[in-house]
Amino acid sequence: MPLRICTHPWEFAVSPFRIAGPLYYVGNKFVSSHLIDAGETLILIDTGFPQTTYLLLDSIRRLGFDPAKVGHIFHCHGHYDHFGGTRAIVELTGATTYLGADDVEILESRPELSGAPQCGMEFYEVFEVNVPLRGGEVITVGNTAIECVSIPGHTAGSIAYFFSIEERGRSHTVGIHGGTGLNTLTGEYLAAHNLPETRRADYLASLQKLRQRSPDITLGAHPFTNDTFGKRDAMTDQKNPFIDPHAWPALIKRLEKSFNTQLSPM
């Protein structure tokens, strides 16, 4: 049965809002999309489901931006709920696309790994990846430099992004873990898709790599990852809960605990 967001996307609409500085939330209730005003162009991180593309474009417009100015689309990883709307937006804007190099094969030859079947859907919205990311790149777009870190596990090409923004005259580092889910690491999933058991070790190694980072704004590829809406609701003129240097280490610790409790050794 298809996920309800694919059949009733309007039920997952969320009013867009500013997180801090030039950084905005333009996603829905289930999956995050983030917009960065980079000055001369707009940067989009993830495009959601194909069925929610109209919500994403409407959110960008409601913030006062022209969706046609989206010049760059970065993806956390190669799954239907994160890159499903990309083809339509590229056709509208001509944006440059970025995806982990090891997830490009999902688009080219392994649609069964796109996550669409698990959503009860088929994936047709294939697009060209202009810049395959291998990790270690620092890509400057307008006034924003985005560091790309390879974090294989959830998918082989999952990427974490780090960049700086200014809020009220102060600089803040933003981080997003691009692949927290354990659903693709179960024994059943790995066996069904002929994937190596080393994916689990990759996931833990990626967490170890990310533990060395210290962003003071933590984003979530899904809103439940970082309590996006709870933080939104707690925002005041004097307090921004998104600015929290303790959130990143807490996330990494929580992910390690979830891995150890939910996945038994193979």
Secondary structure, 3 states (H helix, E strand, C coil): CCCHHHHCHHHHCCCCEEEECCEEECCCCCCCCEEEECCCCEEEECCECHHHHHHHHHHHHHCCCCHHHEEEEECCCCCHHHHCCHHHHHHHHCCEEEEEHHHHHHHHCCHHHCCCHHHCCCCCCCCCCCEEECCCCEEEECCEEEEEEECCCCCCCCEEEEEEEEECCEEEEEEEECCCCCCCCCHHHHHHCCCCCHHHHHHHHHHHHHCCCCCCEEEECCCCCCCHHHHHHHCCCCCCCCECCCHHHHHHHHHHHHHHHHCCCC
